[in-house]
Amino acid sequence: MSPEQPRSDTVNKGARIAVAFPSRLEAPPHETTSQQALARKLAQLLKVEFVEHFQPQPLPEPGSVYYVPARTLVRNATQGGAAGGGYLESIRSYDDLYGGIVPHPFVATKAITHPVLHVDSPAPQGWSHTFSQETSAAVLRGITVFSVKDARLAGLRLLSLGPVRIKPVRASGGRGQILVFNPRQFDAELSEQDEREISEHGLVLEEHLADVKTYSVGLVRAGGIDIS
């Protein structure tokens, strides 16, 4: 079966509308426009109505809405009290969502890629020390930190092996990354980082690669249809 062909036994037949929801409140206009355009295109693909101005009240029936969110959803952060209340309860499986849902905010960021400096280093609730051990062969050399103290120690360790990239975990598309070559430069750049941001969301320090070739490998599914 070719990727373009829908699987008649798995296409979500319950969804009646597709929506670009939720969006990021602080998102720049071009990002919001892109999210809307993607949702509109997916609505055509799934043969459902696209609703531009969607409000999750009253709560939609499970499976009746196909969500195209701006970011990975965090279940604990979006249920009970956040805008939209418990709309996540209407998402039954990946057939109802173009994206994913994670149990903790750090799981949706690059912070999850690397281990913390030590087993007793600061880390958020839900942090797994074994995950980075299992994925170490598939990722670059790096360390995730949740304190400035750990950042300085981790930076010195990595700089002894070569240039280091400082990566704010909530930035996307390479924005906010800083390349440093020595301890003095590292300390200067680290002092410009938001200490609260580091403690709440983390900061990634990672080896720098030169002459990189990037390959995109993956599978994209939308409402039960393989589209790539």
C-alpha positions as MATLAB code, in Angstrom:
seq = 'MSPEQPRSDTVNKGARIAVAFPSRLEAPPHETTSQQALARKLAQLLKVEFVEHFQPQPLPEPGSVYYVPARTLVRNATQGGAAGGGYLESIRSYDDLYGGIVPHPFVATKAITHPVLHVDSPAPQGWSHTFSQETSAAVLRGITVFSVKDARLAGLRLLSLGPVRIKPVRASGGRGQILVFNPRQFDAELSEQDEREISEHGLVLEEHLADVKTYSVGLVRAGGIDIS';
ca = [
       0.000    0.000    0.000;
       1.421    3.366   -0.975;
       1.737    6.126    1.667;
      -0.877    8.222   -0.155;
      -3.627    5.645    0.175;
      -5.862    5.838    3.246;
      -6.353    2.692    5.240;
     -10.082    2.301    5.197;
     -10.038    0.303    8.421;
      -8.085    2.876   10.418;
      -9.187    6.308    9.148;
     -10.871    8.217   11.943;
     -14.510    8.369   10.851;
     -15.686   10.001   14.090;
     -14.040   13.397   13.595;
     -16.377   16.007   12.179;
     -14.078   19.023   12.326;
     -10.358   19.831   12.289;
      -9.027   22.734   14.342;
      -5.748   24.590   14.895;
      -5.928   24.264   18.667;
      -4.414   25.017   21.073;
      -2.140   27.774   19.819;
       0.698   29.471   21.676;
      -0.366   32.730   23.293;
       3.056   34.269   22.675;
       3.407   32.856   19.155;
       4.470   35.278   16.390;
       1.853   35.864   13.650;
       3.663   33.739   11.050;
       3.632   30.723   13.386;
      -0.100   31.061   14.017;
      -0.727   31.400   10.279;
       1.317   28.263    9.590;
      -0.637   26.311   12.208;
      -3.941   27.424   10.672;
      -2.758   26.528    7.167;
      -1.661   23.060    8.281;
      -4.981   22.396   10.012;
      -6.877   23.544    6.934;
      -4.825   21.243    4.705;
      -5.323   18.276    7.012;
      -9.062   18.949    7.097;
      -9.117   18.607    3.303;
      -7.099   15.406    3.491;
      -9.390   13.897    6.133;
     -12.514   15.214    4.391;
     -13.808   17.060    7.460;
     -14.768   20.685    8.094;
     -12.070   23.119    9.146;
     -13.153   25.434   11.989;
     -10.956   28.509   12.274;
     -12.242   29.899   15.573;
     -12.640   26.908   17.851;
     -13.676   27.000   21.504;
     -13.626   23.745   23.508;
     -16.746   24.668   25.478;
     -18.905   22.756   25.835;
     -16.440   19.895   25.876;
     -16.479   18.057   22.540;
     -17.460   14.420   22.319;
     -14.519   11.984   22.294;
     -13.132   11.613   18.785;
     -15.310   14.348   17.275;
     -12.450   16.841   16.826;
      -9.114   16.420   15.051;
      -6.627   18.668   16.877;
      -3.632   20.348   15.243;
      -1.811   21.992   18.179;
       1.058   24.461   17.996;
       3.206   22.376   20.339;
       3.304   18.978   21.964;
       0.544   18.865   24.586;
       1.276   18.313   28.263;
      -1.554   16.471   29.974;
      -0.836   17.654   33.520;
      -0.467   21.266   32.420;
      -3.571   21.525   30.251;
      -6.211   19.701   32.262;
      -8.193   21.170   35.084;
      -7.782   24.924   35.269;
      -6.050   25.806   32.018;
      -7.931   27.376   29.138;
     -10.071   24.705   27.564;
     -10.367   22.697   30.752;
     -10.462   18.974   30.108;
     -10.649   19.038   26.302;
      -7.843   16.466   26.237;
     -10.389   13.887   27.357;
     -11.837   14.046   23.831;
      -8.523   12.790   22.416;
      -8.657    8.997   22.439;
      -5.608    8.125   20.341;
      -3.168    9.518   17.778;
      -6.010    9.332   15.244;
      -7.505   12.388   16.974;
      -4.337   14.463   17.150;
      -1.596   15.702   14.823;
       1.146   15.611   17.412;
       1.565   14.057   20.827;
       0.727   14.266   24.514;
       3.373   13.911   27.218;
       3.048   13.580   31.027;
       5.636   16.228   31.968;
       6.730   19.474   30.248;
      10.414   18.461   29.940;
       9.458   15.413   27.870;
       8.337   17.768   25.085;
      11.724   19.523   24.912;
      15.321   18.729   24.013;
      16.051   18.440   27.753;
      15.090   14.779   27.592;
      17.923   14.036   25.143;
      20.802   13.964   27.641;
      21.501   12.886   31.223;
      21.869   15.280   34.127;
      25.363   15.816   35.495;
      25.047   13.459   38.484;
      22.389   11.134   39.833;
      21.769   13.606   42.672;
      21.721   16.684   40.405;
      18.528   18.812   40.322;
      15.927   17.291   37.982;
      12.158   17.730   37.525;
       9.498   15.341   38.738;
       9.251   12.327   36.450;
      12.873   12.493   35.285;
      14.302    9.138   34.163;
      17.999    8.478   34.713;
      17.861    5.284   32.646;
      16.377    6.853   29.489;
      19.558    8.707   28.542;
      21.595    5.550   29.128;
      19.428    3.641   26.672;
      19.563    6.347   23.981;
      23.185    7.485   24.376;
      24.358    5.670   21.236;
      21.834    7.554   19.095;
      22.411   11.140   20.278;
      25.280   13.631   20.472;
      27.428   13.921   23.572;
      25.783   16.346   25.977;
      24.424   17.131   29.435;
      21.104   18.613   30.596;
      21.259   20.895   33.628;
      18.663   22.428   35.923;
      20.988   24.721   37.883;
      23.675   27.270   37.061;
      26.118   25.393   39.289;
      25.689   22.190   37.288;
      25.862   24.189   34.051;
      29.325   25.518   34.900;
      30.647   22.071   35.849;
      29.086   20.424   32.794;
      30.413   23.165   30.520;
      33.987   22.637   31.691;
      33.683   18.897   31.221;
      32.406   19.197   27.656;
      34.774   21.999   26.668;
      37.700   19.718   27.460;
      36.516   17.657   24.480;
      35.828   20.515   22.027;
      33.433   23.404   21.232;
      30.070   23.362   22.987;
      26.607   24.561   22.052;
      24.392   26.156   24.714;
      20.783   25.295   23.874;
      17.755   26.792   25.664;
      15.317   23.882   25.678;
      12.139   25.800   24.816;
      13.622   27.504   21.751;
      12.898   25.975   18.348;
      14.505   25.961   14.931;
      17.975   26.579   16.319;
      16.977   29.935   17.828;
      18.805   30.986   20.970;
      21.709   28.578   20.523;
      25.200   29.846   21.363;
      28.496   28.289   20.291;
      31.382   28.645   22.770;
      35.021   27.594   22.498;
      36.585   28.229   25.916;
      35.670   28.520   29.627;
      35.802   32.327   29.694;
      33.403   32.609   26.775;
      31.179   29.945   28.305;
      30.942   31.785   31.651;
      30.115   35.040   29.894;
      27.310   33.461   27.870;
      25.990   31.453   30.815;
      25.655   34.651   32.855;
      23.211   35.911   30.196;
      20.902   32.933   30.640;
      17.764   33.208   32.784;
      18.449   31.312   36.016;
      14.748   30.721   36.638;
      14.304   29.368   33.109;
      17.158   26.945   33.734;
      15.773   25.713   37.051;
      12.218   25.294   35.735;
      12.820   24.008   32.206;
      16.497   23.103   31.933;
      19.385   23.974   29.663;
      21.172   21.645   27.239;
      24.926   21.710   26.714;
      25.975   19.682   23.691;
      29.019   18.999   21.566;
      29.312   21.037   18.359;
      29.533   19.305   14.997;
      31.018   20.847   11.854;
      30.184   20.014    8.208;
      26.909   18.400    9.187;
      24.570   16.582    6.805;
      21.001   16.295    8.071;
      18.663   13.494    7.055;
      14.973   13.494    7.880;
      13.649   10.046    8.706;
      10.209    9.356   10.047;
       6.581    8.468    9.536;
       3.711   10.943    9.692;
       0.160    9.775   10.297;
      -2.973   11.889   10.265;
      -6.311   10.488   11.330;
      -5.287    6.949   10.390;
      -3.696    7.906    7.054;
       0.007    7.517    6.361;
       0.987   10.804    4.680;
       4.761   10.404    4.511;
];
